[in-house]
């Protein structure tokens, strides 16, 4: 089957909001703390790696948000093009 435009495929990362990332970080920390001593070292390391990634994203989030606001405030809002819209089925 063909994908339709805008469809999320398995190759794209899931975009999460700041509260979702914070919840995921809490859950991963709890999961790491609850792991038994016989849990595979590779699994523990992958969870630690993801925790480090999330912490880095969360510390960078306020800086990115502030930078994004200043860049959008500096640019004037683009107006819609003066070209008329195409007629729809209802107007035909």
C-alpha contacts under 8 A as a table, 3 or more apart, distances in Angstrom:
res1	aa1	res2	aa2	distance
3	X	7	X	6.33
4	X	7	X	5.66
8	X	12	X	6.70
9	X	12	X	5.86
10	X	13	X	7.79
16	X	20	X	5.80
16	X	21	X	6.20
17	X	20	X	5.26
17	X	21	X	6.27
18	X	21	X	5.15
18	X	22	X	6.26
18	X	58	X	7.32
18	X	61	X	7.78
19	X	22	X	5.02
19	X	23	X	6.20
20	X	23	X	5.11
20	X	24	X	6.13
21	X	24	X	5.01
21	X	25	X	6.09
21	X	54	X	6.86
21	X	58	X	7.57
22	X	25	X	5.08
22	X	26	X	6.31
22	X	58	X	7.60
23	X	26	X	5.13
23	X	27	X	6.18
24	X	27	X	5.04
24	X	28	X	6.09
25	X	28	X	5.16
25	X	29	X	6.18
25	X	51	X	6.14
25	X	54	X	6.44
25	X	55	X	7.55
26	X	29	X	5.21
26	X	30	X	6.24
27	X	30	X	5.12
27	X	31	X	6.08
28	X	31	X	4.90
28	X	32	X	6.07
28	X	47	X	6.80
28	X	51	X	6.69
29	X	32	X	5.12
29	X	33	X	6.18
29	X	51	X	7.24
30	X	33	X	5.08
30	X	34	X	6.12
31	X	34	X	5.09
31	X	35	X	6.27
32	X	35	X	5.35
32	X	44	X	6.86
32	X	47	X	6.88
32	X	48	X	7.66
35	X	39	X	6.36
35	X	44	X	7.99
36	X	39	X	5.47
39	X	43	X	7.22
39	X	44	X	7.24
40	X	43	X	5.39
40	X	44	X	6.53
41	X	44	X	5.08
41	X	45	X	6.05
42	X	45	X	5.06
42	X	46	X	6.16
43	X	46	X	5.15
43	X	47	X	6.31
44	X	47	X	5.23
44	X	48	X	6.20
45	X	48	X	5.00
45	X	49	X	6.06
46	X	49	X	5.00
46	X	50	X	6.24
47	X	50	X	5.15
47	X	51	X	6.16
48	X	51	X	5.03
48	X	52	X	6.23
49	X	52	X	5.13
49	X	53	X	6.28
50	X	53	X	4.98
50	X	54	X	6.17
51	X	54	X	5.19
51	X	55	X	6.13
52	X	55	X	5.13
52	X	56	X	6.17
53	X	56	X	5.16
53	X	57	X	6.23
54	X	57	X	5.00
54	X	58	X	6.05
55	X	58	X	5.09
55	X	59	X	6.14
56	X	59	X	5.27
56	X	60	X	6.20
57	X	60	X	5.14
57	X	61	X	5.94
58	X	61	X	5.06
58	X	62	X	7.67
59	X	62	X	6.88
59	X	63	X	7.85
60	X	63	X	5.39
60	X	64	X	6.13
61	X	64	X	5.14
61	X	65	X	6.00
62	X	65	X	5.04
62	X	66	X	6.14
63	X	66	X	5.26
63	X	67	X	6.17
64	X	67	X	5.07
64	X	68	X	5.97
65	X	68	X	5.07
65	X	69	X	6.25
66	X	69	X	5.17
66	X	70	X	6.35
67	X	70	X	5.26
67	X	71	X	6.24
68	X	71	X	5.26
68	X	72	X	6.26
69	X	72	X	5.29
69	X	73	X	6.10
70	X	73	X	5.09
70	X	74	X	6.18
71	X	74	X	5.26
71	X	75	X	6.57
72	X	75	X	5.40
72	X	76	X	7.87
73	X	76	X	7.28
87	X	91	X	6.09
87	X	92	X	6.86
88	X	91	X	5.42
88	X	92	X	6.61
89	X	92	X	5.33
